[in-house]
Amino acid sequence: MIGFIIAIIVLIFSISVAPIIIKTLDYLGNMVTPLSLVYIGIVLRDTGLSSIRLNKDTIGGLFGRFIITPMGMIGVLYVGVQYVIPLAPHTTHWSPSLCI
């Protein structure tokens, strides 16, 4: 959270950051996901998969994560391709870079 707040301040005030700091923070940011997966694996090994129970909250979370969220993204992409991209000025053809 502190990093997010600092980043917002840097962006708002257009503060110039040294390239070595940017590269260091980029490396640190690229390590976060693998390290979190290692931690989750360690916790699952310690607790065991048999301790996971499927109750209505777990099923609801899985349903939302793997069914509702992808359907929502498909809907957002459909609306973007059908209605937003044709409104973009000075575009002669559609390309995936227009969706970013």
N, C-alpha and C positions, 0 to 999 in steps of 0.2 A: 504494500500500500504506500509506503514511504517512497519507493522508487517511482511509482505511478504519479504521485504528487510532484516529485522533483521533475519528472519528464514533462508534465503539464506546464510547470513554471518555465522550464527551458524553452518549450515551444511557444508559449504565449509571449514571452519577452524576447524571443529570437536570440537567445544567448548562444554564442559560439563555443563549441566544445572541442577540445583537442582530439586529433585523430586517434591517439593512443588510448584515450579513455573510451572513445566510441568502439574501437576494436575490442578492448577488454570487456566492455559490457555486452558486446555482441557475442563473444565467446561464452560469457557467463549465461546469457539468455539461451544460447543453444544447448547448454548443459542441463537446463532445468527439467525438460521433459524426460530425458533418459534417467536422470537421478530420481525423479518422482516415480517412474516405473519400477526402478530397482527397489525403492522404499516400499511401494505397494506390494511387490513380490515378496519382500522380507516379511511384511506384516501378514500376508496371506499364508506364508509358510509357517509362521509362528502360531497363528490362530487355527489354521487348517480349513480346508474347504467344507468339511462336514459341519462346521459351525454356522455356515450361511443358511439361513432359512428363507424360504419363499413365502412372504406374507403379502398382503395387499399393497403395502408401501413399496416393497421391492419390485413387485410385478408392475405397479404403476410407473415407477422410475424407468424400468427396462422398456416398457411400452412407449413411454414418452421419448426415450433416447433413441430407440431403433425404429419406431413407426411414425410417431407424430412429427419429430424433428425433420427426418428426410422428406416427408410429405410437405411440410411447410417450406423447405428449401426448394423443392420442385415447383411449388406454387409461386414463390418469389421469383425464381428464374423464368417461369412462364410469363408472368406479368412483365418482367423486365424486357424479355425478348419481344413480346407482342406489342407493348405500349410505350416503354421508355426509350428503347434504342431507336425506333423510327423517329422520335422527336429530337434526337441529338443533331445539332447543327453541323454542317460541313462534313458529313460522313457520306461516302459514296458506296460503301459496302460494309457488311457486318463482319466483325472479327472478334475473337475472344477477348482481346485487350480492351474492348469497349465495355465489358462487364466488370472491369476492376474498378 
